[in-house]
């Protein structure tokens, strides 16, 4: 069974971030892993995005 993959615009909408900000964060190594398909399209595995969001959580004060 294939793993769910999100298109980049879906990811950007979910995390409420602009494409430019996402790529700046990616350049710093702080973005979720991307999959580049042979046709050049970008995908993010749902599991990678969820793991990344968990890493971004701040501990309770």
PyMOL Python script that loads the backbone (N, CA, C, O; Angstrom):
from pymol import cmd

cmd.read_pdbstr("""\
ATOM      1  N   UNK A   1       0.850  -1.193   0.000  1.00  0.00           N
ATOM      2  CA  UNK A   1       0.000   0.000   0.000  1.00  0.00           C
ATOM      3  C   UNK A   1       0.887   1.247   0.000  1.00  0.00           C
ATOM      4  O   UNK A   1       1.752   1.382   0.866  1.00  0.00           O
ATOM      5  N   UNK A   2       0.690   2.148  -0.946  1.00  0.00           N
ATOM      6  CA  UNK A   2       1.532   3.351  -1.008  1.00  0.00           C
ATOM      7  C   UNK A   2       1.285   4.272   0.189  1.00  0.00           C
ATOM      8  O   UNK A   2       0.168   4.388   0.693  1.00  0.00           O
ATOM      9  N   UNK A   3       2.350   4.911   0.618  1.00  0.00           N
ATOM     10  CA  UNK A   3       2.236   5.856   1.725  1.00  0.00           C
ATOM     11  C   UNK A   3       1.614   7.156   1.213  1.00  0.00           C
ATOM     12  O   UNK A   3       1.885   7.570   0.085  1.00  0.00           O
ATOM     13  N   UNK A   4       0.780   7.803   2.036  1.00  0.00           N
ATOM     14  CA  UNK A   4       0.209   9.084   1.606  1.00  0.00           C
ATOM     15  C   UNK A   4       1.301  10.135   1.403  1.00  0.00           C
ATOM     16  O   UNK A   4       2.178  10.313   2.247  1.00  0.00           O
ATOM     17  N   UNK A   5       1.226  10.812   0.285  1.00  0.00           N
ATOM     18  CA  UNK A   5       2.171  11.878  -0.019  1.00  0.00           C
ATOM     19  C   UNK A   5       1.388  13.153  -0.304  1.00  0.00           C
ATOM     20  O   UNK A   5       0.329  13.126  -0.931  1.00  0.00           O
ATOM     21  N   UNK A   6       1.923  14.252   0.165  1.00  0.00           N
ATOM     22  CA  UNK A   6       1.282  15.554  -0.007  1.00  0.00           C
ATOM     23  C   UNK A   6       2.047  16.365  -1.040  1.00  0.00           C
ATOM     24  O   UNK A   6       3.273  16.293  -1.121  1.00  0.00           O
ATOM     25  N   UNK A   7       1.311  17.134  -1.823  1.00  0.00           N
ATOM     26  CA  UNK A   7       1.942  18.081  -2.738  1.00  0.00           C
ATOM     27  C   UNK A   7       2.407  19.277  -1.917  1.00  0.00           C
ATOM     28  O   UNK A   7       1.858  19.566  -0.854  1.00  0.00           O
ATOM     29  N   UNK A   8       3.422  19.964  -2.421  1.00  0.00           N
ATOM     30  CA  UNK A   8       3.982  21.095  -1.671  1.00  0.00           C
ATOM     31  C   UNK A   8       2.925  22.151  -1.329  1.00  0.00           C
ATOM     32  O   UNK A   8       2.923  22.640  -0.199  1.00  0.00           O
ATOM     33  N   UNK A   9       2.024  22.528  -2.252  1.00  0.00           N
ATOM     34  CA  UNK A   9       0.998  23.514  -1.862  1.00  0.00           C
ATOM     35  C   UNK A   9       0.115  23.041  -0.707  1.00  0.00           C
ATOM     36  O   UNK A   9      -0.341  23.856   0.095  1.00  0.00           O
ATOM     37  N   UNK A  10      -0.131  21.732  -0.614  1.00  0.00           N
ATOM     38  CA  UNK A  10      -0.911  21.198   0.505  1.00  0.00           C
ATOM     39  C   UNK A  10      -0.142  21.344   1.812  1.00  0.00           C
ATOM     40  O   UNK A  10      -0.717  21.681   2.847  1.00  0.00           O
ATOM     41  N   UNK A  11       1.155  21.090   1.755  1.00  0.00           N
ATOM     42  CA  UNK A  11       2.005  21.238   2.944  1.00  0.00           C
ATOM     43  C   UNK A  11       2.042  22.699   3.378  1.00  0.00           C
ATOM     44  O   UNK A  11       1.876  23.012   4.557  1.00  0.00           O
ATOM     45  N   UNK A  12       2.259  23.583   2.420  1.00  0.00           N
ATOM     46  CA  UNK A  12       2.344  25.015   2.737  1.00  0.00           C
ATOM     47  C   UNK A  12       1.045  25.522   3.343  1.00  0.00           C
ATOM     48  O   UNK A  12       1.066  26.340   4.263  1.00  0.00           O
ATOM     49  N   UNK A  13      -0.083  25.045   2.835  1.00  0.00           N
ATOM     50  CA  UNK A  13      -1.368  25.456   3.393  1.00  0.00           C
ATOM     51  C   UNK A  13      -1.523  24.934   4.818  1.00  0.00           C
ATOM     52  O   UNK A  13      -1.983  25.661   5.700  1.00  0.00           O
ATOM     53  N   UNK A  14      -1.147  23.694   5.044  1.00  0.00           N
ATOM     54  CA  UNK A  14      -1.298  23.099   6.373  1.00  0.00           C
ATOM     55  C   UNK A  14      -0.439  23.806   7.411  1.00  0.00           C
ATOM     56  O   UNK A  14      -0.889  24.039   8.533  1.00  0.00           O
ATOM     57  N   UNK A  15       0.792  24.147   7.049  1.00  0.00           N
ATOM     58  CA  UNK A  15       1.674  24.794   8.028  1.00  0.00           C
ATOM     59  C   UNK A  15       1.594  26.320   7.951  1.00  0.00           C
ATOM     60  O   UNK A  15       2.278  27.022   8.695  1.00  0.00           O
ATOM     61  N   UNK A  16       0.759  26.823   7.049  1.00  0.00           N
ATOM     62  CA  UNK A  16       0.528  28.269   6.891  1.00  0.00           C
ATOM     63  C   UNK A  16       1.834  29.025   6.727  1.00  0.00           C
ATOM     64  O   UNK A  16       2.173  29.914   7.508  1.00  0.00           O
ATOM     65  N   UNK A  17       2.557  28.636   5.674  1.00  0.00           N
ATOM     66  CA  UNK A  17       3.856  29.236   5.388  1.00  0.00           C
ATOM     67  C   UNK A  17       3.952  29.510   3.891  1.00  0.00           C
ATOM     68  O   UNK A  17       3.397  28.771   3.078  1.00  0.00           O
ATOM     69  N   UNK A  18       4.655  30.571   3.540  1.00  0.00           N
ATOM     70  CA  UNK A  18       4.855  30.872   2.125  1.00  0.00           C
ATOM     71  C   UNK A  18       5.899  29.915   1.546  1.00  0.00           C
ATOM     72  O   UNK A  18       6.696  29.323   2.273  1.00  0.00           O
ATOM     73  N   UNK A  19       5.872  29.784   0.249  1.00  0.00           N
ATOM     74  CA  UNK A  19       6.851  28.934  -0.447  1.00  0.00           C
ATOM     75  C   UNK A  19       8.266  29.450  -0.200  1.00  0.00           C
ATOM     76  O   UNK A  19       9.184  28.666   0.041  1.00  0.00           O
ATOM     77  N   UNK A  20       8.439  30.772  -0.260  1.00  0.00           N
ATOM     78  CA  UNK A  20       9.771  31.362  -0.060  1.00  0.00           C
ATOM     79  C   UNK A  20      10.289  31.066   1.350  1.00  0.00           C
ATOM     80  O   UNK A  20      11.453  30.701   1.519  1.00  0.00           O
ATOM     81  N   UNK A  21       9.433  31.220   2.357  1.00  0.00           N
ATOM     82  CA  UNK A  21       9.849  30.950   3.734  1.00  0.00           C
ATOM     83  C   UNK A  21      10.179  29.472   3.907  1.00  0.00           C
ATOM     84  O   UNK A  21      11.127  29.123   4.611  1.00  0.00           O
ATOM     85  N   UNK A  22       9.399  28.605   3.266  1.00  0.00           N
ATOM     86  CA  UNK A  22       9.647  27.166   3.357  1.00  0.00           C
ATOM     87  C   UNK A  22      11.008  26.830   2.773  1.00  0.00           C
ATOM     88  O   UNK A  22      11.764  26.065   3.373  1.00  0.00           O
ATOM     89  N   UNK A  23      11.334  27.391   1.609  1.00  0.00           N
ATOM     90  CA  UNK A  23      12.620  27.089   0.986  1.00  0.00           C
ATOM     91  C   UNK A  23      13.794  27.697   1.745  1.00  0.00           C
ATOM     92  O   UNK A  23      14.887  27.131   1.736  1.00  0.00           O
ATOM     93  N   UNK A  24      13.590  28.839   2.401  1.00  0.00           N
ATOM     94  CA  UNK A  24      14.650  29.389   3.267  1.00  0.00           C
ATOM     95  C   UNK A  24      14.903  28.446   4.433  1.00  0.00           C
ATOM     96  O   UNK A  24      16.049  28.183   4.797  1.00  0.00           O
ATOM     97  N   UNK A  25      13.824  27.943   5.012  1.00  0.00           N
ATOM     98  CA  UNK A  25      13.952  27.002   6.119  1.00  0.00           C
ATOM     99  C   UNK A  25      14.622  25.713   5.639  1.00  0.00           C
ATOM    100  O   UNK A  25      15.442  25.135   6.354  1.00  0.00           O
ATOM    101  N   UNK A  26      14.281  25.271   4.453  1.00  0.00           N
ATOM    102  CA  UNK A  26      14.879  24.063   3.882  1.00  0.00           C
ATOM    103  C   UNK A  26      16.378  24.263   3.664  1.00  0.00           C
ATOM    104  O   UNK A  26      17.167  23.348   3.902  1.00  0.00           O
ATOM    105  N   UNK A  27      16.772  25.448   3.216  1.00  0.00           N
ATOM    106  CA  UNK A  27      18.193  25.748   2.981  1.00  0.00           C
ATOM    107  C   UNK A  27      18.987  25.671   4.289  1.00  0.00           C
ATOM    108  O   UNK A  27      20.179  25.367   4.278  1.00  0.00           O
ATOM    109  N   UNK A  28      18.323  25.947   5.406  1.00  0.00           N
ATOM    110  CA  UNK A  28      18.976  25.858   6.721  1.00  0.00           C
ATOM    111  C   UNK A  28      18.887  24.447   7.304  1.00  0.00           C
ATOM    112  O   UNK A  28      19.379  24.195   8.404  1.00  0.00           O
ATOM    113  N   UNK A  29      18.260  23.528   6.565  1.00  0.00           N
ATOM    114  CA  UNK A  29      18.133  22.153   7.032  1.00  0.00           C
ATOM    115  C   UNK A  29      17.064  21.978   8.085  1.00  0.00           C
ATOM    116  O   UNK A  29      17.134  21.040   8.878  1.00  0.00           O
ATOM    117  N   UNK A  30      16.077  22.852   8.116  1.00  0.00           N
ATOM    118  CA  UNK A  30      15.054  22.837   9.166  1.00  0.00           C
ATOM    119  C   UNK A  30      13.659  22.461   8.642  1.00  0.00           C
ATOM    120  O   UNK A  30      12.674  22.646   9.357  1.00  0.00           O
ATOM    121  N   UNK A  31      13.556  21.949   7.435  1.00  0.00           N
ATOM    122  CA  UNK A  31      12.262  21.606   6.834  1.00  0.00           C
ATOM    123  C   UNK A  31      12.093  20.089   6.787  1.00  0.00           C
ATOM    124  O   UNK A  31      13.070  19.349   6.908  1.00  0.00           O
ATOM    125  N   UNK A  32      10.854  19.627   6.611  1.00  0.00           N
ATOM    126  CA  UNK A  32      10.656  18.181   6.464  1.00  0.00           C
ATOM    127  C   UNK A  32      11.313  17.673   5.183  1.00  0.00           C
ATOM    128  O   UNK A  32      11.531  18.436   4.242  1.00  0.00           O
ATOM    129  N   UNK A  33      11.624  16.384   5.156  1.00  0.00           N
ATOM    130  CA  UNK A  33      12.242  15.787   3.967  1.00  0.00           C
ATOM    131  C   UNK A  33      11.305  15.885   2.772  1.00  0.00           C
ATOM    132  O   UNK A  33      10.092  15.712   2.895  1.00  0.00           O
ATOM    133  N   UNK A  34      11.890  16.164   1.620  1.00  0.00           N
ATOM    134  CA  UNK A  34      11.124  16.246   0.379  1.00  0.00           C
ATOM    135  C   UNK A  34      11.468  15.067  -0.514  1.00  0.00           C
ATOM    136  O   UNK A  34      12.566  14.514  -0.445  1.00  0.00           O
ATOM    137  N   UNK A  35      10.518  14.695  -1.347  1.00  0.00           N
ATOM    138  CA  UNK A  35      10.725  13.681  -2.376  1.00  0.00           C
ATOM    139  C   UNK A  35      10.580  14.402  -3.714  1.00  0.00           C
ATOM    140  O   UNK A  35       9.561  15.043  -3.974  1.00  0.00           O
ATOM    141  N   UNK A  36      11.596  14.296  -4.554  1.00  0.00           N
ATOM    142  CA  UNK A  36      11.508  14.888  -5.887  1.00  0.00           C
ATOM    143  C   UNK A  36      11.239  13.758  -6.873  1.00  0.00           C
ATOM    144  O   UNK A  36      12.066  12.862  -7.041  1.00  0.00           O
ATOM    145  N   UNK A  37      10.093  13.805  -7.517  1.00  0.00           N
ATOM    146  CA  UNK A  37       9.702  12.785  -8.474  1.00  0.00           C
ATOM    147  C   UNK A  37      10.455  12.974  -9.786  1.00  0.00           C
ATOM    148  O   UNK A  37      10.969  14.061 -10.048  1.00  0.00           O
ATOM    149  N   UNK A  38      10.528  11.935 -10.610  1.00  0.00           N
ATOM    150  CA  UNK A  38      11.248  12.054 -11.893  1.00  0.00           C
ATOM    151  C   UNK A  38      10.725  13.180 -12.785  1.00  0.00           C
ATOM    152  O   UNK A  38      11.477  13.724 -13.593  1.00  0.00           O
ATOM    153  N   UNK A  39       9.446  13.533 -12.648  1.00  0.00           N
ATOM    154  CA  UNK A  39       8.890  14.613 -13.463  1.00  0.00           C
ATOM    155  C   UNK A  39       9.139  15.991 -12.853  1.00  0.00           C
ATOM    156  O   UNK A  39       8.661  16.998 -13.377  1.00  0.00           O
ATOM    157  N   UNK A  40       9.887  16.039 -11.747  1.00  0.00           N
ATOM    158  CA  UNK A  40      10.247  17.309 -11.126  1.00  0.00           C
ATOM    159  C   UNK A  40       9.301  17.761 -10.029  1.00  0.00           C
ATOM    160  O   UNK A  40       9.601  18.718  -9.315  1.00  0.00           O
ATOM    161  N   UNK A  41       8.169  17.096  -9.881  1.00  0.00           N
ATOM    162  CA  UNK A  41       7.229  17.480  -8.829  1.00  0.00           C
ATOM    163  C   UNK A  41       7.790  17.119  -7.455  1.00  0.00           C
ATOM    164  O   UNK A  41       8.582  16.187  -7.311  1.00  0.00           O
ATOM    165  N   UNK A  42       7.359  17.880  -6.456  1.00  0.00           N
ATOM    166  CA  UNK A  42       7.815  17.701  -5.083  1.00  0.00           C
ATOM    167  C   UNK A  42       6.680  17.103  -4.258  1.00  0.00           C
ATOM    168  O   UNK A  42       5.519  17.489  -4.397  1.00  0.00           O
ATOM    169  N   UNK A  43       7.039  16.158  -3.403  1.00  0.00           N
ATOM    170  CA  UNK A  43       6.077  15.552  -2.486  1.00  0.00           C
ATOM    171  C   UNK A  43       6.706  15.473  -1.099  1.00  0.00           C
ATOM    172  O   UNK A  43       7.927  15.451  -0.946  1.00  0.00           O
ATOM    173  N   UNK A  44       5.833  15.432  -0.095  1.00  0.00           N
ATOM    174  CA  UNK A  44       6.255  15.233   1.289  1.00  0.00           C
ATOM    175  C   UNK A  44       5.414  14.084   1.841  1.00  0.00           C
ATOM    176  O   UNK A  44       4.186  14.108   1.758  1.00  0.00           O
ATOM    177  N   UNK A  45       6.078  13.088   2.399  1.00  0.00           N
ATOM    178  CA  UNK A  45       5.330  11.996   3.024  1.00  0.00           C
ATOM    179  C   UNK A  45       4.591  12.531   4.242  1.00  0.00           C
ATOM    180  O   UNK A  45       5.132  13.336   5.000  1.00  0.00           O
ATOM    181  N   UNK A  46       3.367  12.085   4.426  1.00  0.00           N
ATOM    182  CA  UNK A  46       2.564  12.490   5.580  1.00  0.00           C
ATOM    183  C   UNK A  46       3.318  12.184   6.870  1.00  0.00           C
ATOM    184  O   UNK A  46       3.326  12.993   7.798  1.00  0.00           O
ATOM    185  N   UNK A  47       3.954  11.010   6.926  1.00  0.00           N
ATOM    186  CA  UNK A  47       4.683  10.618   8.130  1.00  0.00           C
ATOM    187  C   UNK A  47       5.867  11.554   8.399  1.00  0.00           C
ATOM    188  O   UNK A  47       6.160  11.857   9.555  1.00  0.00           O
ATOM    189  N   UNK A  48       6.550  12.014   7.342  1.00  0.00           N
ATOM    190  CA  UNK A  48       7.675  12.948   7.518  1.00  0.00           C
ATOM    191  C   UNK A  48       7.186  14.299   8.023  1.00  0.00           C
ATOM    192  O   UNK A  48       7.823  14.912   8.879  1.00  0.00           O
ATOM    193  N   UNK A  49       6.051  14.765   7.493  1.00  0.00           N
ATOM    194  CA  UNK A  49       5.509  16.048   7.941  1.00  0.00           C
ATOM    195  C   UNK A  49       5.063  15.953   9.393  1.00  0.00           C
ATOM    196  O   UNK A  49       5.331  16.856  10.186  1.00  0.00           O
ATOM    197  N   UNK A  50       4.382  14.865   9.746  1.00  0.00           N
ATOM    198  CA  UNK A  50       3.934  14.698  11.127  1.00  0.00           C
ATOM    199  C   UNK A  50       5.122  14.635  12.094  1.00  0.00           C
ATOM    200  O   UNK A  50       5.081  15.232  13.170  1.00  0.00           O
ATOM    201  N   UNK A  51       6.178  13.913  11.710  1.00  0.00           N
ATOM    202  CA  UNK A  51       7.369  13.819  12.553  1.00  0.00           C
ATOM    203  C   UNK A  51       8.029  15.185  12.706  1.00  0.00           C
ATOM    204  O   UNK A  51       8.461  15.552  13.799  1.00  0.00           O
ATOM    205  N   UNK A  52       8.106  15.931  11.617  1.00  0.00           N
ATOM    206  CA  UNK A  52       8.697  17.271  11.655  1.00  0.00           C
ATOM    207  C   UNK A  52       7.901  18.190  12.570  1.00  0.00           C
ATOM    208  O   UNK A  52       8.477  18.942  13.357  1.00  0.00           O
ATOM    209  N   UNK A  53       6.565  18.130  12.468  1.00  0.00           N
ATOM    210  CA  UNK A  53       5.725  18.965  13.327  1.00  0.00           C
ATOM    211  C   UNK A  53       5.926  18.616  14.799  1.00  0.00           C
ATOM    212  O   UNK A  53       5.938  19.502  15.654  1.00  0.00           O
ATOM    213  N   UNK A  54       6.082  17.332  15.095  1.00  0.00           N
ATOM    214  CA  UNK A  54       6.331  16.902  16.467  1.00  0.00           C
ATOM    215  C   UNK A  54       7.656  17.471  16.973  1.00  0.00           C
ATOM    216  O   UNK A  54       7.754  17.912  18.118  1.00  0.00           O
ATOM    217  N   UNK A  55       8.681  17.457  16.105  1.00  0.00           N
ATOM    218  CA  UNK A  55       9.986  18.023  16.488  1.00  0.00           C
ATOM    219  C   UNK A  55       9.908  19.518  16.753  1.00  0.00           C
ATOM    220  O   UNK A  55      10.687  20.051  17.543  1.00  0.00           O
ATOM    221  N   UNK A  56       8.972  20.199  16.098  1.00  0.00           N
ATOM    222  CA  UNK A  56       8.826  21.649  16.253  1.00  0.00           C
ATOM    223  C   UNK A  56       8.109  22.045  17.546  1.00  0.00           C
ATOM    224  O   UNK A  56       8.160  23.203  17.961  1.00  0.00           O
ATOM    225  N   UNK A  57       7.442  21.077  18.180  1.00  0.00           N
ATOM    226  CA  UNK A  57       6.690  21.390  19.396  1.00  0.00           C
ATOM    227  C   UNK A  57       7.622  21.874  20.494  1.00  0.00           C
ATOM    228  O   UNK A  57       8.728  21.366  20.674  1.00  0.00           O
ATOM    229  N   UNK A  58       7.141  22.868  21.217  1.00  0.00           N
ATOM    230  CA  UNK A  58       7.866  23.412  22.354  1.00  0.00           C
ATOM    231  C   UNK A  58       7.401  22.701  23.614  1.00  0.00           C
ATOM    232  O   UNK A  58       6.206  22.449  23.766  1.00  0.00           O
ATOM    233  N   UNK A  59       8.317  22.371  24.524  1.00  0.00           N
ATOM    234  CA  UNK A  59       7.882  21.738  25.769  1.00  0.00           C
ATOM    235  C   UNK A  59       7.025  22.722  26.582  1.00  0.00           C
ATOM    236  O   UNK A  59       7.208  23.936  26.484  1.00  0.00           O
ATOM    237  N   UNK A  60       6.098  22.193  27.377  1.00  0.00           N
ATOM    238  CA  UNK A  60       5.273  23.090  28.190  1.00  0.00           C
ATOM    239  C   UNK A  60       6.128  23.862  29.193  1.00  0.00           C
ATOM    240  O   UNK A  60       7.112  23.351  29.727  1.00  0.00           O
ATOM    241  N   UNK A  61       5.726  25.082  29.425  1.00  0.00           N
ATOM    242  CA  UNK A  61       6.486  25.943  30.357  1.00  0.00           C
ATOM    243  C   UNK A  61       6.174  25.613  31.789  1.00  0.00           C
ATOM    244  O   UNK A  61       6.720  26.235  32.699  1.00  0.00           O
TER     245      UNK A  61
END
""", "prot")
cmd.dss("prot")
cmd.show_as("cartoon", "prot")
cmd.util.cbc("prot")
cmd.orient("prot")
